[in-house]
Amino acid sequence: MSNHDRRYVEIANLTKAYPNPFGKDIEVVKDFNMILRKGEIVSVIGHSGCGKSTVLTMVAGLNEISSGSLAVEGREVSGPGPDRAVVFQSPCLLPWMSSFENVMLGVKQCYPHGTKKQRKEICEYYLNLVGLADSMYRYPREMSGGMQQRVGIARAIALKPQVLLLDEPFGRLDSLTRMDLQDIILGILDKERITTMVITHDVDEAIYMSDRICMMTNGPEATVGQILDVPFQRPRLRQDVLDDPHYYDFRFALIAFLEKQEHAKDSHIEEVKRRLNATEEVEAEKVSV
């Protein structure tokens, strides 16, 4: 693996701050550092509100970076581009377009010099890859949530992105559909070798899908807390992963980290309450005097 492949995506000191009219800007994410290898799948987990999706949208170029840098294959990026494709929790399909037309919308932009036949073949190939060969001319209203999400996945992969960003793409799906789509995405990623970042709340999903798992600390000023290597070989079979004795070690490590963050959050809340009470007592004494 070349040096470029080992440092395919470089995220350095990534920070997102929002203006605060009462003082210093609020840094939601601070000094987030990570390097992704070519073809690697990295999951990011953490408690709700810690800034996971903020990191992803900054990498996607959909959220302005306050400070820090982002490079893909050695090229600095600062805004959205076809080299990075996003699949959100909601498929975000255009309701007046069929599955085929929704995928073609992006294909036309990324393959402007392709022939009509070539573009058609690309759309059909990726819709077939996600299991929609018989539904590519159906409209979103005619499909289940899982089928709509398959269209969103096909649309993203058809762009041939260098980096795929998945923001809780299975969050609204039932367990069986979720597992089916996990396997479909892993199959595609193993074949296409697309470097991928997955935002998830699901510990088991993170272990099954990832080569590494980034655990984020609580916000504000959330950052990388720990990195867990998941050495299971790819392609993976779910039962093999579940049967591996290390699986439960990884699961315990992730849950322990999340519980530690929850305890730290509770302690912080209690400290804030204590300080507020102390301030109120001082103010009350001033009034009585």
Secondary structure, DSSP 4 states (H G I P E B T S, - for coil): --HHHHTSEEEEEEEEEE--TTSSPEEEEEEEEEEE-TT-EEEEE-STTSSHHHHHHHHHTSS--SEEEEEETTEE--S--TTEEEE-SS----TTS-HHHHHHHHHHHH-TTS-HHHHHHHHHHHHHHTT-TTTTT--GGGS-HHHHHHHHHHHHHHT--SEEEEESTTTTS-HHHHHHHHHHHHHHHHHH--EEEEE-S-HHHHHHH-SEEEEEPPSSSB-EEEEEE----SS--HHHHHHSTHHHHHHHHHHHHHHHHHHHHHHHHHHHHHHHHHHHHHHHHHHH-
